[in-house]
Amino acid sequence: MRNNLKRSIDRAIALLQTPTSYENYISIKLSPIDGGCCCFHCWPITWEQINQRFSSEQPMKDEGDLLIESGEADNRLVLECHETGPEIIIYLGMVTASLALLKTVLELIVFIIKARGKDVRSHQQNLNISIHSVKRDGSSENEESIQISMPATDLTVKAVEKFLSHKIIGKS
């Protein structure tokens, strides 16, 4: 169980301006399987490309967060930078998770994977993508994960899409 999950959701709540009902959030964490730091210094190209693609006003800073909006009002999520890896916080709330939200999450994850592959320091590290359901108190209720080999192939992307589709759409 991740100790800082509640803190990450609290940061997302401030950006999303959503209720503090923790059980309505999920966290998706990308982290190198063999460990290592994922900060701006260690993943410079990855975070630079994320800022170029997703920062509409101010770029995200190291150990910062970014609100990502795509079209509909309920198609919003928060991307957080952590030394342990990028984290995506999604509020499911009363609205059924849409295919548009799933598409946004998948686009972001694929973008991160591809940017990571271009990073000079990456050494083609394999990644773990884990989804955390959240309890009322903000702690992790359960975790399910998928490991992907780098560089990512079209088959890898399809496997991640299937995994996310089942976990995100199935949670709402």
Secondary structure, 3 states (H helix, E strand, C coil): CCCCHHHHHHHHHHHHCCCCCHHHEEEEEEEECCCCCCCCCCCHHHHHHHHHHHCCCCCCCCCCEEEEECCCCCCEEEEECCCCCCEEEEECCCCCCCHHHHHHHHHHHHHHHHHHHHCHHHCCCCEEEEEEEECCCCCEEEEEEEEECCCCCHHHHHHHHHHHHHHHHCCC
